[in-house]
């Protein structure tokens, strides 16, 4: 039963990634594109965690933690670049 | 026979998938950036939290390797989602809003998105410190 639920969650997050990609390509605004990139990062974290559940291994938690940190820093850096024209003043 | 722990893990997984999908569907469906901000920052974060909860329950209670790694990731995501949402809202306001669109702030001065960057306001100070650094570099260079 857990395998069926895992496949369902895999499908949901993959579809979410595709929708985010559509918004990233189409999105008329810079803020929308930054938001789409941020959401894609969070979806990838979920996919990594689900893959770790799938192969019954705990080795992927560091991966997801690092992706979370890098995703947050990149979002903030992109926003600072748009706001100030410079990342570190 | 259905294991109740496996049932709990499966429910968490299905809920997390639904929440993640709703977050991205909301971002496609809604029109304005201020509306689109609501979907991913809340629903997708909850979806990831559900996946991490399922992983923690599965590894902790079914395989006997109980750790708090997942809670760490959940805490980090729940802390950073509002910060990035506020930054993205600021980017939207800088790009789209003009001075007349916002009411006056209650205090002295201006909204921070319309105020000039701090370098322009304190150009004298910034120039002094930067010049000091430069002269220091010049004086140390011949010595080296």
gemmi code that builds the backbone of each chain (N, CA, C; Angstrom):
import gemmi

chains = {
    "A": [
        ("UNK", (0.838, -1.211, 0.000), (0.000, 0.000, 0.000), (0.867, 1.252, 0.000)),
        ("UNK", (1.981, 1.171, 0.744), (2.843, 2.346, 0.765), (3.455, 2.605, -0.603)),
        ("UNK", (3.697, 1.534, -1.365), (4.283, 1.737, -2.690), (3.309, 2.463, -3.610)),
        ("UNK", (2.018, 2.111, -3.499), (1.020, 2.809, -4.321), (0.948, 4.285, -3.942)),
        ("UNK", (0.985, 4.551, -2.614), (0.959, 5.952, -2.176), (2.198, 6.698, -2.645)),
        ("UNK", (3.353, 5.988, -2.635), (4.585, 6.622, -3.118), (4.477, 6.978, -4.593)),
        ("UNK", (3.908, 6.050, -5.374), (3.783, 6.333, -6.810), (2.848, 7.518, -7.030)),
        ("UNK", (1.763, 7.569, -6.237), (0.837, 8.713, -6.338), (1.546, 10.023, -6.024)),
        ("UNK", (2.349, 10.002, -4.944), (3.047, 11.242, -4.563), (4.086, 11.630, -5.602)),
        ("UNK", (4.793, 10.613, -6.151), (5.739, 10.896, -7.239), (5.031, 11.583, -8.402)),
        ("UNK", (3.883, 11.040, -8.793), (3.140, 11.633, -9.913), (2.698, 13.045, -9.617)),
        ("UNK", (2.204, 13.270, -8.392), (1.725, 14.605, -8.026), (2.863, 15.619, -8.088)),
        ("UNK", (4.006, 15.282, -7.493), (5.087, 16.267, -7.468), (5.711, 16.454, -8.847)),
        ("UNK", (5.711, 15.394, -9.674), (6.231, 15.566, -11.029), (5.330, 16.477, -11.843)),
        ("UNK", (4.015, 16.278, -11.692), (3.072, 17.163, -12.386), (3.223, 18.604, -11.883)),
        ("UNK", (3.469, 18.743, -10.567), (3.670, 20.081, -10.015), (4.911, 20.728, -10.612)),
        ("UNK", (5.969, 19.918, -10.820), (7.184, 20.466, -11.437), (6.907, 20.940, -12.859)),
        ("UNK", (6.110, 20.161, -13.594), (5.807, 20.558, -14.975), (4.996, 21.852, -14.984)),
        ("UNK", (4.033, 21.971, -14.061), (3.235, 23.203, -13.989), (4.125, 24.399, -13.640)),
        ("UNK", (5.080, 24.173, -12.712), (5.995, 25.256, -12.367), (6.843, 25.658, -13.551)),
        ("UNK", (7.266, 24.655, -14.329), (8.083, 24.951, -15.502), (7.289, 25.777, -16.505)),
        ("UNK", (6.007, 25.448, -16.657), (5.152, 26.232, -17.551), (5.080, 27.678, -17.081)),
        ("UNK", (4.914, 27.850, -15.766), (4.815, 29.213, -15.240), (6.150, 29.939, -15.369)),
        ("UNK", (7.245, 29.172, -15.276), (8.569, 29.785, -15.422), (8.790, 30.270, -16.848)),
        ("UNK", (8.296, 29.513, -17.826), (8.499, 29.910, -19.219), (7.538, 31.026, -19.600)),
        ("UNK", (6.282, 30.900, -19.208), (5.241, 31.829, -19.666), (5.230, 33.103, -18.846)),
        ("UNK", (5.462, 32.956, -17.541), (5.246, 34.018, -16.564), (5.626, 35.402, -17.047)),
        ("UNK", (4.713, 36.360, -17.012), (4.999, 37.655, -17.618), (5.885, 38.540, -16.761)),
        ("UNK", (6.201, 38.120, -15.557), (6.809, 39.026, -14.592), (8.081, 38.394, -14.033)),
        ("UNK", (8.999, 39.250, -13.591), (10.207, 38.694, -12.979), (9.882, 38.029, -11.648)),
        ("UNK", (8.992, 38.648, -10.874), (8.653, 38.086, -9.567), (8.014, 36.704, -9.725)),
        ("UNK", (7.196, 36.528, -10.774), (6.586, 35.222, -11.016), (7.644, 34.182, -11.324)),
        ("UNK", (8.657, 34.585, -12.081), (9.691, 33.608, -12.440), (10.516, 33.214, -11.219)),
        ("UNK", (10.819, 34.206, -10.363), (11.563, 33.858, -9.143), (10.733, 32.921, -8.273)),
        ("UNK", (9.436, 33.198, -8.189), (8.553, 32.349, -7.387), (8.495, 30.935, -7.958)),
        ("UNK", (8.463, 30.829, -9.285), (8.421, 29.501, -9.905), (9.709, 28.733, -9.623)),
        ("UNK", (10.855, 29.424, -9.672), (12.124, 28.752, -9.377), (12.162, 28.268, -7.927)),
        ("UNK", (11.686, 29.115, -7.013), (11.664, 28.738, -5.597), (10.782, 27.512, -5.375)),
        ("UNK", (9.610, 27.504, -6.014), (8.701, 26.373, -5.847), (9.274, 25.105, -6.464)),
        ("UNK", (9.999, 25.266, -7.583), (10.633, 24.086, -8.179), (11.662, 23.492, -7.232)),
        ("UNK", (12.399, 24.347, -6.525), (13.373, 23.833, -5.559), (12.684, 23.020, -4.471)),
        ("UNK", (11.568, 23.541, -3.961), (10.873, 22.835, -2.880), (10.312, 21.512, -3.385)),
        ("UNK", (9.805, 21.507, -4.634), (9.293, 20.259, -5.191), (10.407, 19.236, -5.374)),
        ("UNK", (11.600, 19.715, -5.768), (12.721, 18.782, -5.926), (13.125, 18.190, -4.576)),
        ("UNK", (13.053, 18.996, -3.504), (13.329, 18.451, -2.167), (12.350, 17.323, -1.859)),
        ("UNK", (11.074, 17.557, -2.157), (10.079, 16.512, -1.899), (10.371, 15.269, -2.725)),
        ("UNK", (10.782, 15.435, -3.971), (11.079, 14.271, -4.815), (12.268, 13.494, -4.269)),
        ("UNK", (13.287, 14.210, -3.771), (14.454, 13.520, -3.215), (14.056, 12.711, -1.979)),
        ("UNK", (13.218, 13.309, -1.120), (12.776, 12.592, 0.075), (11.952, 11.357, -0.316)),
        ("UNK", (11.098, 11.517, -1.315), (10.284, 10.370, -1.753), (11.166, 9.276, -2.348)),
        ("UNK", (12.211, 9.663, -3.064), (13.103, 8.652, -3.627), (13.839, 7.905, -2.511)),
        ("UNK", (14.236, 8.639, -1.465), (14.849, 7.976, -0.318), (13.905, 6.978, 0.332)),
        ("UNK", (12.614, 7.320, 0.403), (11.633, 6.363, 0.928), (11.511, 5.169, -0.007)),
        ("UNK", (11.603, 5.420, -1.304), (11.389, 4.366, -2.283), (12.481, 3.297, -2.209)),
        ("UNK", (13.732, 3.737, -2.079), (14.794, 2.734, -2.018), (15.159, 2.402, -0.579)),
        ("UNK", (14.355, 2.850, 0.392), (14.534, 2.508, 1.809), (15.931, 2.877, 2.304)),
        ("UNK", (16.351, 4.084, 1.985), (17.692, 4.491, 2.401), (17.608, 5.874, 3.011)),
        ("UNK", (18.400, 6.102, 4.065), (18.390, 7.406, 4.732), (19.512, 8.300, 4.248)),
        ("UNK", (20.145, 7.948, 3.140), (21.339, 8.674, 2.723), (20.994, 9.996, 2.052)),
        ("UNK", (19.691, 10.199, 1.726), (19.342, 11.373, 0.937), (18.939, 12.579, 1.773)),
        ("UNK", (18.980, 12.465, 3.087), (18.518, 13.597, 3.890), (19.490, 14.752, 3.827)),
        ("UNK", (20.778, 14.457, 3.804), (21.750, 15.538, 3.663), (21.572, 16.231, 2.318)),
        ("UNK", (21.272, 15.438, 1.295), (21.055, 16.016, -0.033), (19.898, 17.006, 0.015)),
        ("UNK", (18.790, 16.593, 0.626), (17.630, 17.488, 0.635), (17.895, 18.714, 1.500)),
        ("UNK", (18.647, 18.530, 2.582), (18.959, 19.695, 3.432), (19.809, 20.706, 2.664)),
        ("UNK", (20.794, 20.201, 1.929), (21.664, 21.119, 1.191), (20.895, 21.791, 0.060)),
        ("UNK", (20.003, 21.032, -0.608), (19.205, 21.653, -1.672), (18.312, 22.736, -1.085)),
        ("UNK", (17.762, 22.496, 0.119), (16.915, 23.511, 0.755), (17.706, 24.786, 1.025)),
        ("UNK", (18.920, 24.624, 1.573), (19.718, 25.817, 1.895), (20.125, 26.569, 0.630)),
        ("UNK", (20.609, 25.835, -0.371), (21.056, 26.494, -1.596), (19.878, 27.162, -2.314)),
        ("UNK", (18.714, 26.519, -2.283), (17.548, 27.115, -2.923), (17.136, 28.408, -2.256)),
        ("UNK", (17.141, 28.427, -0.923), (16.774, 29.656, -0.222), (17.772, 30.766, -0.511)),
        ("UNK", (19.063, 30.439, -0.455), (20.080, 31.471, -0.688), (19.986, 31.995, -2.121)),
        ("UNK", (19.725, 31.106, -3.077), (19.647, 31.576, -4.463), (18.418, 32.452, -4.678)),
        ("UNK", (17.292, 32.111, -4.027), (16.112, 32.968, -4.149), (16.388, 34.359, -3.590)),
        ("UNK", (17.002, 34.404, -2.409), (17.290, 35.699, -1.793), (18.293, 36.480, -2.635)),
        ("UNK", (19.291, 35.787, -3.203), (20.279, 36.482, -4.017), (19.646, 37.052, -5.276)),
        ("UNK", (18.763, 36.288, -5.900), (18.089, 36.777, -7.106), (17.236, 38.005, -6.783)),
        ("UNK", (16.497, 37.938, -5.652), (15.654, 39.074, -5.280), (16.508, 40.299, -4.976)),
        ("UNK", (17.625, 40.112, -4.271), (18.487, 41.252, -3.949), (19.056, 41.843, -5.226)),
        ("UNK", (19.372, 40.975, -6.188), (19.923, 41.487, -7.434), (18.900, 42.347, -8.159)),
        ("UNK", (17.632, 41.899, -8.161), (16.602, 42.696, -8.830), (16.339, 43.978, -8.049)),
        ("UNK", (16.351, 43.899, -6.711), (15.992, 45.064, -5.901), (17.090, 46.115, -5.905)),
        ("UNK", (18.339, 45.695, -5.724), (19.428, 46.640, -5.501), (20.412, 46.704, -6.645)),
        ("UNK", (20.336, 45.780, -7.604), (21.327, 45.740, -8.660), (22.642, 45.158, -8.207)),
        ("UNK", (22.646, 44.537, -7.014), (23.879, 44.033, -6.435), (23.484, 43.010, -5.382)),
        ("UNK", (24.239, 41.931, -5.265), (23.869, 40.907, -4.291), (24.410, 41.249, -2.913)),
        ("UNK", (25.697, 41.565, -2.831), (26.306, 41.933, -1.550), (26.820, 43.349, -1.681)),
        ("UNK", (26.238, 44.263, -0.900), (26.639, 45.671, -1.034), (27.853, 45.949, -0.158)),
    ],
    "B": [
        ("UNK", (-3.175, -8.497, 6.124), (-3.549, -7.586, 7.218), (-2.820, -6.257, 7.038)),
        ("UNK", (-3.559, -5.179, 7.228), (-2.968, -3.849, 7.002), (-2.278, -3.376, 8.269)),
        ("UNK", (-1.033, -2.993, 8.097), (-0.274, -2.444, 9.212), (-0.733, -1.007, 9.459)),
        ("UNK", (-1.118, -0.659, 10.692), (-1.602, 0.722, 10.917), (-0.534, 1.771, 10.661)),
        ("UNK", (0.739, 1.440, 10.944), (1.795, 2.417, 10.672), (1.925, 2.676, 9.183)),
        ("UNK", (1.815, 1.601, 8.410), (1.898, 1.777, 6.959), (0.720, 2.593, 6.456)),
        ("UNK", (-0.446, 2.403, 7.099), (-1.617, 3.209, 6.721), (-1.355, 4.688, 6.992)),
        ("UNK", (-0.763, 4.984, 8.153), (-0.480, 6.387, 8.491), (0.514, 6.984, 7.494)),
        ("UNK", (1.566, 6.209, 7.160), (2.559, 6.690, 6.215), (1.915, 6.940, 4.849)),
        ("UNK", (1.034, 6.042, 4.431), (0.393, 6.208, 3.122), (-0.510, 7.430, 3.104)),
        ("UNK", (-1.235, 7.662, 4.205), (-2.103, 8.842, 4.258), (-1.269, 10.116, 4.186)),
        ("UNK", (-0.147, 10.134, 4.904), (0.742, 11.302, 4.839), (1.245, 11.532, 3.422)),
        ("UNK", (1.616, 10.446, 2.747), (2.153, 10.592, 1.389), (1.098, 11.128, 0.435)),
        ("UNK", (-0.122, 10.576, 0.521), (-1.177, 11.027, -0.392), (-1.527, 12.484, -0.127)),
        ("UNK", (-1.612, 12.851, 1.161), (-1.920, 14.252, 1.482), (-0.818, 15.179, 0.990)),
        ("UNK", (0.446, 14.749, 1.144), (1.547, 15.611, 0.691), (1.515, 15.787, -0.823)),
        ("UNK", (1.201, 14.712, -1.542), (1.109, 14.848, -2.997), (0.001, 15.793, -3.408)),
        ("UNK", (-1.155, 15.680, -2.729), (-2.278, 16.565, -3.083), (-1.919, 18.018, -2.784)),
        ("UNK", (-1.277, 18.251, -1.627), (-0.934, 19.630, -1.275), (0.079, 20.217, -2.257)),
        ("UNK", (1.085, 19.408, -2.636), (2.066, 19.910, -3.589), (1.442, 20.236, -4.928)),
        ("UNK", (0.544, 19.374, -5.375), (-0.106, 19.625, -6.664), (-0.996, 20.862, -6.603)),
        ("UNK", (-1.706, 21.029, -5.478), (-2.573, 22.202, -5.342), (-1.750, 23.485, -5.348)),
        ("UNK", (-0.565, 23.445, -4.717), (0.279, 24.634, -4.714), (0.682, 25.057, -6.110)),
        ("UNK", (1.124, 24.089, -6.926), (1.563, 24.461, -8.265), (0.391, 24.790, -9.176)),
        ("UNK", (-0.731, 24.097, -8.983), (-1.904, 24.418, -9.796), (-2.405, 25.827, -9.483)),
        ("UNK", (-2.338, 26.197, -8.200), (-2.728, 27.561, -7.840), (-1.823, 28.588, -8.493)),
        ("UNK", (-0.530, 28.244, -8.600), (0.367, 29.222, -9.214), (0.092, 29.367, -10.704)),
        ("UNK", (-0.365, 28.281, -11.346), (-0.704, 28.403, -12.759), (-2.033, 29.122, -12.933)),
        ("UNK", (-2.975, 28.865, -12.019), (-4.332, 29.335, -12.207), (-4.516, 30.807, -11.850)),
        ("UNK", (-3.878, 31.248, -10.765), (-4.105, 32.621, -10.315), (-3.390, 33.601, -11.234)),
        ("UNK", (-3.849, 34.862, -11.228), (-3.383, 35.795, -12.251), (-2.277, 36.713, -11.762)),
        ("UNK", (-2.467, 37.322, -10.597), (-1.542, 38.356, -10.156), (-0.445, 37.732, -9.288)),
        ("UNK", (0.690, 38.407, -9.200), (1.786, 37.870, -8.391), (1.383, 37.805, -6.922)),
        ("UNK", (0.675, 38.825, -6.459), (0.273, 38.835, -5.058), (-0.679, 37.692, -4.729)),
        ("UNK", (-1.479, 37.256, -5.740), (-2.322, 36.073, -5.517), (-1.511, 34.797, -5.642)),
        ("UNK", (-0.581, 34.795, -6.617), (0.197, 33.575, -6.833), (1.103, 33.264, -5.651)),
        ("UNK", (1.485, 34.285, -4.890), (2.360, 34.053, -3.743), (1.715, 33.138, -2.717)),
        ("UNK", (0.382, 33.157, -2.634), (-0.282, 32.386, -1.589), (-0.128, 30.898, -1.802)),
        ("UNK", (-0.222, 30.447, -3.071), (-0.286, 29.006, -3.317), (1.015, 28.287, -2.957)),
        ("UNK", (2.170, 28.641, -3.537), (3.351, 27.837, -3.247), (3.868, 28.002, -1.828)),
        ("UNK", (3.783, 29.222, -1.276), (4.397, 29.402, 0.028), (3.651, 28.660, 1.123)),
        ("UNK", (2.384, 28.387, 0.931), (1.657, 27.660, 1.978), (1.445, 26.201, 1.613)),
        ("UNK", (0.823, 25.949, 0.463), (0.435, 24.579, 0.138), (1.651, 23.706, -0.140)),
        ("UNK", (2.610, 24.224, -0.904), (3.762, 23.384, -1.248), (4.621, 23.107, -0.023)),
        ("UNK", (4.749, 24.101, 0.860), (5.514, 23.864, 2.078), (4.847, 22.791, 2.938)),
        ("UNK", (3.513, 22.840, 3.015), (2.804, 21.791, 3.753), (2.992, 20.428, 3.095)),
        ("UNK", (3.028, 20.408, 1.754), (3.220, 19.145, 1.056), (4.572, 18.534, 1.362)),
        ("UNK", (5.615, 19.346, 1.342), (6.940, 18.832, 1.685), (6.974, 18.384, 3.139)),
        ("UNK", (6.293, 19.135, 4.008), (6.227, 18.729, 5.413), (5.570, 17.369, 5.574)),
        ("UNK", (4.536, 17.099, 4.784), (3.878, 15.790, 4.850), (4.791, 14.669, 4.391)),
        ("UNK", (5.551, 14.912, 3.323), (6.479, 13.892, 2.828), (7.560, 13.609, 3.875)),
        ("UNK", (8.070, 14.679, 4.506), (9.116, 14.472, 5.510), (8.565, 13.759, 6.731)),
        ("UNK", (7.289, 14.056, 7.074), (6.659, 13.373, 8.219), (6.498, 11.889, 7.914)),
        ("UNK", (6.070, 11.569, 6.689), (5.931, 10.165, 6.301), (7.272, 9.459, 6.365)),
        ("UNK", (8.316, 10.133, 5.890), (9.649, 9.524, 5.926), (10.102, 9.283, 7.362)),
        ("UNK", (9.816, 10.255, 8.241), (10.242, 10.099, 9.638), (9.504, 8.957, 10.313)),
        ("UNK", (8.193, 8.863, 10.070), (7.422, 7.783, 10.688), (7.893, 6.426, 10.164)),
        ("UNK", (8.135, 6.371, 8.843), (8.540, 5.093, 8.256), (9.884, 4.616, 8.787)),
        ("UNK", (10.883, 5.494, 8.767), (12.210, 5.065, 9.206), (12.283, 4.923, 10.711)),
        ("UNK", (11.510, 5.725, 11.439), (11.606, 5.673, 12.888), (10.900, 4.475, 13.483)),
        ("UNK", (9.700, 4.210, 13.040), (8.897, 3.201, 13.717), (8.863, 1.866, 12.984)),
        ("UNK", (9.104, 1.861, 11.680), (9.051, 0.592, 10.973), (10.424, -0.032, 10.802)),
        ("UNK", (11.464, 0.772, 10.724), (12.786, 0.203, 10.527), (13.716, 0.481, 11.700)),
        ("UNK", (13.212, 1.186, 12.726), (13.978, 1.337, 13.949), (15.175, 2.260, 13.874)),
        ("UNK", (15.195, 3.175, 12.912), (16.298, 4.144, 12.842), (15.721, 5.532, 13.057)),
        ("UNK", (15.420, 5.865, 14.302), (14.722, 7.120, 14.547), (15.703, 8.279, 14.577)),
        ("UNK", (15.485, 9.279, 13.708), (16.329, 10.474, 13.706), (15.451, 11.700, 13.572)),
        ("UNK", (16.082, 12.851, 13.824), (15.362, 14.114, 13.715), (15.795, 14.927, 12.496)),
        ("UNK", (16.478, 14.288, 11.546), (16.913, 15.009, 10.356), (15.749, 15.680, 9.644)),
        ("UNK", (14.660, 14.933, 9.508), (13.530, 15.438, 8.734), (12.908, 16.647, 9.411)),
        ("UNK", (12.864, 16.591, 10.748), (12.318, 17.761, 11.453), (13.183, 18.983, 11.195)),
        ("UNK", (14.503, 18.756, 11.051), (15.407, 19.873, 10.758), (15.054, 20.505, 9.407)),
        ("UNK", (14.842, 19.650, 8.397), (14.504, 20.179, 7.071), (13.154, 20.891, 7.121)),
        ("UNK", (12.186, 20.288, 7.822), (10.864, 20.916, 7.923), (10.957, 22.280, 8.593)),
        ("UNK", (11.722, 22.342, 9.677), (11.871, 23.619, 10.386), (12.522, 24.655, 9.484)),
        ("UNK", (13.555, 24.235, 8.748), (14.236, 25.167, 7.852), (13.282, 25.684, 6.783)),
        ("UNK", (12.495, 24.783, 6.197), (11.576, 25.221, 5.141), (10.490, 26.131, 5.702)),
        ("UNK", (9.986, 25.808, 6.888), (8.928, 26.642, 7.462), (9.469, 27.998, 7.878)),
        ("UNK", (10.763, 28.079, 8.179), (11.344, 29.385, 8.512), (11.629, 30.209, 7.272)),
        ("UNK", (12.086, 29.558, 6.188), (12.539, 30.332, 5.033), (11.419, 30.680, 4.064)),
        ("UNK", (10.302, 29.956, 4.083), (9.232, 30.247, 3.122), (8.688, 31.675, 3.281)),
        ("UNK", (8.388, 32.168, 4.514), (7.895, 33.547, 4.612), (8.926, 34.575, 4.188)),
        ("UNK", (10.209, 34.294, 4.460), (11.241, 35.277, 4.108), (11.323, 35.427, 2.591)),
        ("UNK", (11.363, 34.286, 1.886), (11.452, 34.397, 0.422), (10.169, 34.984, -0.147)),
        ("UNK", (9.010, 34.683, 0.468), (7.754, 35.263, -0.024), (7.769, 36.778, 0.132)),
        ("UNK", (8.329, 37.255, 1.255), (8.382, 38.703, 1.453), (9.319, 39.354, 0.445)),
        ("UNK", (10.429, 38.684, 0.147), (11.354, 39.231, -0.844), (10.689, 39.303, -2.221)),
        ("UNK", (9.965, 38.238, -2.592), (9.338, 38.227, -3.916), (8.253, 39.298, -3.990)),
        ("UNK", (7.524, 39.504, -2.880), (6.524, 40.566, -2.877), (7.179, 41.928, -3.052)),
        ("UNK", (8.359, 42.114, -2.445), (9.067, 43.386, -2.610), (9.501, 43.591, -4.054)),
        ("UNK", (9.974, 42.499, -4.697), (10.361, 42.603, -6.102), (9.165, 43.022, -6.946)),
        ("UNK", (8.012, 42.411, -6.655), (6.802, 42.776, -7.401), (6.429, 44.231, -7.181)),
        ("UNK", (6.525, 44.703, -5.905), (6.142, 46.088, -5.613), (7.087, 47.071, -6.282)),
        ("UNK", (8.382, 46.745, -6.308), (9.326, 47.651, -6.959), (9.054, 47.728, -8.453)),
        ("UNK", (8.674, 46.604, -9.036), (8.466, 46.601, -10.475), (7.159, 47.232, -10.910)),
        ("UNK", (6.087, 47.074, -10.114), (4.766, 47.438, -10.599), (4.160, 48.676, -9.952)),
        ("UNK", (4.493, 48.963, -8.693), (3.779, 50.028, -7.993), (4.489, 51.365, -8.185)),
        ("UNK", (3.681, 52.437, -8.250), (4.233, 53.792, -8.283), (3.998, 54.451, -6.930)),
        ("UNK", (4.522, 55.651, -6.762), (4.456, 56.302, -5.470), (3.021, 56.546, -5.009)),
        ("UNK", (2.126, 56.891, -5.942), (0.770, 57.222, -5.550), (-0.083, 56.021, -5.184)),
        ("UNK", (0.376, 54.829, -5.485), (-0.452, 53.649, -5.250), (-0.538, 53.266, -3.784)),
        ("UNK", (0.447, 53.691, -2.984), (0.467, 53.295, -1.583), (0.079, 54.468, -0.711)),
        ("UNK", (-0.601, 54.226, 0.410), (-0.857, 55.318, 1.371), (0.445, 55.737, 2.034)),
        ("UNK", (0.395, 56.940, 2.659), (1.622, 57.418, 3.288), (1.960, 56.555, 4.499)),
        ("UNK", (3.229, 56.279, 4.720), (3.613, 55.572, 5.946), (3.396, 56.479, 7.146)),
        ("UNK", (3.135, 55.894, 8.305), (2.815, 56.701, 9.471), (3.977, 57.491, 10.013)),
        ("UNK", (5.186, 57.067, 9.713), (6.346, 57.727, 10.312), (6.992, 58.666, 9.299)),
        ("UNK", (8.073, 59.276, 9.700), (8.845, 60.127, 8.803), (9.464, 59.300, 7.693)),
        ("UNK", (9.749, 59.974, 6.582), (10.450, 59.278, 5.522), (9.507, 58.615, 4.536)),
        ("UNK", (9.994, 57.603, 3.876), (9.304, 57.037, 2.729), (9.270, 55.526, 2.854)),
        ("UNK", (8.437, 54.907, 2.016), (8.478, 53.448, 1.933), (9.855, 53.027, 1.456)),
        ("UNK", (10.333, 51.921, 2.011), (11.726, 51.550, 1.726), (11.918, 51.165, 0.274)),
        ("UNK", (10.822, 50.727, -0.403), (11.026, 50.324, -1.789), (11.222, 51.528, -2.694)),
        ("UNK", (10.778, 52.732, -2.260), (10.962, 53.917, -3.088), (12.171, 54.733, -2.653)),
        ("UNK", (12.663, 54.484, -1.449), (13.816, 55.235, -0.974), (15.047, 54.838, -1.779)),
        ("UNK", (15.971, 55.760, -1.957), (17.204, 55.413, -2.671), (18.017, 54.422, -1.854)),
        ("UNK", (18.891, 53.668, -2.500), (19.742, 52.735, -1.760), (20.599, 53.460, -0.752)),
        ("UNK", (21.009, 52.810, 0.317), (21.753, 53.496, 1.377), (23.055, 54.106, 0.890)),
        ("UNK", (23.642, 53.604, -0.174), (24.891, 54.192, -0.681), (24.666, 55.625, -1.136)),
        ("UNK", (23.532, 55.876, -1.840), (23.273, 57.213, -2.346), (22.990, 58.167, -1.193)),
        ("UNK", (22.303, 57.709, -0.137), (21.960, 58.578, 0.981), (23.175, 58.973, 1.787)),
        ("UNK", (24.107, 58.034, 1.989), (25.277, 58.305, 2.815), (26.531, 58.266, 1.951)),
        ("UNK", (26.477, 59.027, 0.856), (27.579, 58.914, -0.098), (28.881, 59.409, 0.523)),
        ("UNK", (28.780, 60.448, 1.389), (29.989, 60.968, 1.997), (30.690, 59.913, 2.848)),
        ("UNK", (29.868, 59.271, 3.721), (30.451, 58.264, 4.611), (31.025, 57.103, 3.807)),
        ("UNK", (30.191, 56.624, 2.838), (30.638, 55.455, 2.077), (31.915, 55.785, 1.315)),
        ("UNK", (31.963, 57.023, 0.722), (33.157, 57.395, -0.010), (34.375, 57.464, 0.905)),
        ("UNK", (34.142, 57.993, 2.132), (35.269, 58.086, 3.055), (35.837, 56.723, 3.391)),
        ("UNK", (34.918, 55.790, 3.754), (35.439, 54.479, 4.144), (36.109, 53.805, 2.958)),
        ("UNK", (35.486, 53.992, 1.771), (36.076, 53.327, 0.623), (37.449, 53.946, 0.292)),
        ("UNK", (37.515, 55.325, 0.395), (38.789, 55.971, 0.136), (39.842, 55.527, 1.147)),
        ("UNK", (39.402, 55.397, 2.437), (40.344, 54.948, 3.453), (40.911, 53.580, 3.109)),
        ("UNK", (40.008, 52.703, 2.661), (40.477, 51.369, 2.311), (41.486, 51.430, 1.169)),
        ("UNK", (41.180, 52.323, 0.208), (42.079, 52.403, -0.947), (43.462, 52.908, -0.531)),
        ("UNK", (43.464, 54.004, 0.307), (44.779, 54.539, 0.705), (45.540, 53.502, 1.525)),
        ("UNK", (44.774, 52.758, 2.359), (45.465, 51.735, 3.140), (46.105, 50.711, 2.194)),
        ("UNK", (45.357, 50.377, 1.132), (45.907, 49.409, 0.188), (47.161, 49.970, -0.476)),
        ("UNK", (47.101, 51.279, -0.794), (48.258, 51.885, -1.469), (49.471, 51.892, -0.545)),
        ("UNK", (49.207, 52.235, 0.761), (50.359, 52.314, 1.661), (50.956, 50.930, 1.933)),
        ("UNK", (50.077, 49.916, 1.945), (50.656, 48.602, 2.249), (51.361, 48.007, 1.042)),
        ("UNK", (50.954, 48.437, -0.164), (51.544, 47.795, -1.338), (53.053, 48.024, -1.469)),
        ("UNK", (53.570, 49.278, -1.315), (55.022, 49.445, -1.432), (55.781, 48.693, -0.345)),
        ("UNK", (55.178, 48.649, 0.876), (55.854, 47.917, 1.943), (56.020, 46.434, 1.582)),
        ("UNK", (54.981, 45.896, 0.935), (55.089, 44.476, 0.591), (56.046, 44.322, -0.575)),
    ],
}
model = gemmi.Model(1)
for chain_id, residues in chains.items():
    chain = gemmi.Chain(chain_id)
    for i, (resn, *xyz) in enumerate(residues, 1):
        res = gemmi.Residue()
        res.name, res.seqid = resn, gemmi.SeqId(i, " ")
        for name, pos in zip(("N", "CA", "C"), xyz):
            atom = gemmi.Atom()
            atom.name, atom.element = name, gemmi.Element(name[0])
            atom.pos, atom.b_iso = gemmi.Position(*pos), 0.0
            res.add_atom(atom)
        chain.add_residue(res)
    model.add_chain(chain)
structure = gemmi.Structure()
structure.add_model(model)
structure.setup_entities()
